[in-house]
Amino acid sequence: MESKLEPARRKVNNPKQLRRNRIRRNWDLYLLVLPVIVYFLIFKYYPMYGVQIAFKDFIAIEGIWGSPWVGFEHFTRFFNSFYFDRLLTNTIGLSLYNLAIGFPIPIILALLINEIRLKKAKSFVQTVTYAPHFLSTVVVVGMLFLLLSPSGIVNQFLGLFGLSEISFMTEPEWFKTTYVFSGVWQQMGWSSIIYLAALAGIDPQLHEAAKIDGASRLKRIWHVNLPGIRSTIIILLILQTGSIVSVGFEKVFLMQNQLNMEASDVIATHIYRTGIAGAQYSYSAAIGLFESVINFFLLILVNYTAKKTSQTSLW
């Protein structure tokens, strides 16, 4: 009897058959994800063949395949360049500063909004904090120039206390602070949405039990809310640390001028000057590839560390 059932067991436990059955049962879900897969294949993976120009002396009339191979010459040139130390220091410094300030503030904001009990007040706070996200970067930088100019509102306010005016947009030592805090103001409300969604999923019975035990509101936030959104915090932290060497180009470029270049010159703006303005396509491609490879290894490292320490990871 057992010998007759053995083939049937093997058929049921066959991984390929199980996979086919799972796909057959959930065909509609796979159909929904198909456009996303096609999008990434066409617009993300297919263009990666052009990465090879980083290892070639690209000549437009010869094309990618016809251009001569130069190996790691462009990488060596970048590593030995005068600007390498400044670019790397500014890029990593700005990213770490933004991570240290910009990452915890949306969490704090979400926890505060979650504690508001009046629906109208809660909606008002959410609207006010979400609104800056929908302003374009050009508009935000224009506002910064108006507010932080020597004759702007901020310097007029400082003058009321007898303080000397500060040229925020031209002094290098103020560039990172201006960039980071203006970004926090613009994005903190929008970034808090995912934390609010995670807080909404916490079992209300946990709060009821904490109240019975005499826990104050602050203790309930610390011992119930924060542990409840810990996995969300870790996932978003992994994603953000995976782009430490990448600083957004547009805002930095708009805020950049010759006076603050010492602090505002990052890898993204250097790629623009050399690749677009200077038409050094192979050299700029090599810099971009270097940036992407560093981010990739950082993502792997942080994900591995998070998985070992907290059992939460992207994969």
GIKA-V430758 format. One record per run of one state. SS is the DSSP state (helix for helix, strand for strand, loop for the rest). FROM is the first residue (numbers start at 0). LEN is the number of residues. If there is no record, write none. Layout:
BEGIN
ss | from | len
SS | FROM | LEN
SS | FROM | LEN
END
This chain:
BEGIN
ss | from | len
loop | 0 | 1
helix | 1 | 11
loop | 12 | 2
helix | 14 | 11
loop | 25 | 1
helix | 26 | 29
strand | 55 | 2
loop | 57 | 5
helix | 62 | 4
loop | 66 | 1
strand | 67 | 2
loop | 69 | 3
helix | 72 | 7
loop | 79 | 4
helix | 83 | 31
loop | 114 | 4
helix | 118 | 16
loop | 134 | 2
helix | 136 | 12
loop | 148 | 4
helix | 152 | 8
loop | 160 | 11
helix | 171 | 29
loop | 200 | 3
helix | 203 | 9
loop | 212 | 4
helix | 216 | 12
loop | 228 | 1
helix | 229 | 12
loop | 241 | 7
helix | 248 | 7
loop | 255 | 5
helix | 260 | 4
loop | 264 | 2
helix | 266 | 11
loop | 277 | 3
helix | 280 | 30
loop | 310 | 5
END
